[in-house]
Amino acid sequence: MATLTKKERAWLNELQEVLDRCPVVSSCRDCVLSPWLLHHHHAKGTAKRGGMVKPATLTVAFKKARDSVDYNWRANGTPPSFHEQRSLSERLFREQGVDTKILLGHSNQKMTDIYNDVRGKEWKKLVI
């Protein structure tokens, strides 16, 4: 393993502190050093081990998973997109008192408030 600089060690220590506070992330360790929460585990095609998973890759994977479910999305409206999870997360975190403007990385509250609109569609919870 390469010798780390003082700055790199400090960054890794700070990252470790964040990961230790997040049980979901800390339980999903994959031994890949990466600044990205979602990253590639193996090199494949143009993707490098530890490299960022591109938004388009996430969108396509979400669509495949969504479409593999035995549910008639079209009969009940438009199928949810990957990005709609951001809106749902904003509403759920806001209900818990989290400052969602900061969480979503917005510079003004007006932009965040757009995500708080359910657009006439409430999510249905599936109990398994």
Contacts in CASP RR format, 6 or more apart in sequence:
PFRMAT RR
TARGET T0000
AUTHOR 0000-0000-0000
METHOD contacts of the structure
MODEL  1
MATLTKKERAWLNELQEVLDRCPVVSSCRDCVLSPWLLHHHHAKGTAKRG
GMVKPATLTVAFKKARDSVDYNWRANGTPPSFHEQRSLSERLFREQGVDT
KILLGHSNQKMTDIYNDVRGKEWKKLVI
4 12 0 8 1.000
12 33 0 8 1.000
15 35 0 8 1.000
19 25 0 8 1.000
19 26 0 8 1.000
20 26 0 8 1.000
25 37 0 8 1.000
30 41 0 8 1.000
32 39 0 8 1.000
32 40 0 8 1.000
32 41 0 8 1.000
32 49 0 8 1.000
32 50 0 8 1.000
33 50 0 8 1.000
34 50 0 8 1.000
34 51 0 8 1.000
36 50 0 8 1.000
36 51 0 8 1.000
36 52 0 8 1.000
36 53 0 8 1.000
38 52 0 8 1.000
38 53 0 8 1.000
38 58 0 8 1.000
39 50 0 8 1.000
39 51 0 8 1.000
39 52 0 8 1.000
39 53 0 8 1.000
40 47 0 8 1.000
40 48 0 8 1.000
40 49 0 8 1.000
40 50 0 8 1.000
40 51 0 8 1.000
40 52 0 8 1.000
40 53 0 8 1.000
41 49 0 8 1.000
41 50 0 8 1.000
42 49 0 8 1.000
43 49 0 8 1.000
47 53 0 8 1.000
58 82 0 8 1.000
59 81 0 8 1.000
59 82 0 8 1.000
59 83 0 8 1.000
62 81 0 8 1.000
62 82 0 8 1.000
63 81 0 8 1.000
63 82 0 8 1.000
66 73 0 8 1.000
66 79 0 8 1.000
66 80 0 8 1.000
67 79 0 8 1.000
73 79 0 8 1.000
73 80 0 8 1.000
86 104 0 8 1.000
86 115 0 8 1.000
87 115 0 8 1.000
87 116 0 8 1.000
87 117 0 8 1.000
87 118 0 8 1.000
88 123 0 8 1.000
90 100 0 8 1.000
90 103 0 8 1.000
90 104 0 8 1.000
90 112 0 8 1.000
90 115 0 8 1.000
90 116 0 8 1.000
91 115 0 8 1.000
91 116 0 8 1.000
91 118 0 8 1.000
93 100 0 8 1.000
93 103 0 8 1.000
94 100 0 8 1.000
94 116 0 8 1.000
100 112 0 8 1.000
100 115 0 8 1.000
100 116 0 8 1.000
101 108 0 8 1.000
101 109 0 8 1.000
101 111 0 8 1.000
101 112 0 8 1.000
104 111 0 8 1.000
104 112 0 8 1.000
104 115 0 8 1.000
106 112 0 8 1.000
END
